[in-house]
Amino acid sequence: MQRKRPDIIPLDGQARRIGFYVAPGLTFTLPRFKDKEEEVYRSGDTSYTTTYDPNGRLGLYLEAGLSWYTRDPVIVDYLDLGVAYKNLRGAEKYTGQYQRADSVAELTAEGAFAERMITLHFNANKFIPTWRYQFVQLTLGANADYRLGSSQDHTGDPILNEHQFPPDLWTQLHFKLGYGFKITGNMLLIPAIETPIFSVLPEDGNRFGALQWFSSNYRPLIFSVRFLFLRARKGFDCPPPIKHKGQMKTYKQDGYHPK
């Protein structure tokens, strides 16, 4: 008798425990949803108030790595370790007032940034079956990002506006939510969205993974499509029998039909 929901990753005599994956995608730097006027500086009869208007932009993303499938997926179905190229882009403009005694100066400026990062990531992944060979994937992981290069151009005064940027190396915890499909016997397709939830470096400061560029915080989002490849054991067409409750049982590959 077949189980109601067949194994997504059939380890019993069919798939090897180590596979690999690639995942192209896009990034987006999500800004806050509502702008507000802020008092940036005040000393005596001198003050500076402004309204920052951050905007996110799309960037490129590509990852690849190895996957390791657990034998008893009670908590985790598979672990993965990989590297990725990550391009993060965004923009910011502002309008402000610099007041000194009775003199008021109107200030406006704008700028943009682009980061090129190399990322090392490690993830623990859990499947929640929803339909035959379909599933929700929940992922909790960690990433370390190193800056390969960047461009940061702004027409505003960096000291007056307290510009800050992430360091050359940052480390974070992240969460990923995906919905997967088993396309063939040895390939899974998993579209997903990922976001950091806590920054170890730089200090998080109650930003829950968001990072500061110029005078605004942005939340990096990654939209990716993972192609997860299973590697067949030798003799995949006729896997060796295994003992199940004292009886010999043979597992057939997906799509097997006796002649």
Secondary structure, DSSP 8 states (H G I E B T S, - for coil): ---SS--SS-TTTTB-SEEEEEEEEEEEEE--SS--EEEEEEETTEEEEEEEEEEEEEEEEEEEEEEEE-SS-SS-SEEEEEEEEEEEEEEEEEEEEEEETTEEEEEEEEEEEEEEEEEEEEEEEEEEEEETTEEEEEEEEEEEEEEEEEEEEESS-TTTTT-B---SEEEEEEEEEEEEEEEETTEEEEEEEEEEEEEEETT-TT-TT-EEEBTEEEEEEEEEEEEEE--B-TTTTS---EEETTEEE----TT----
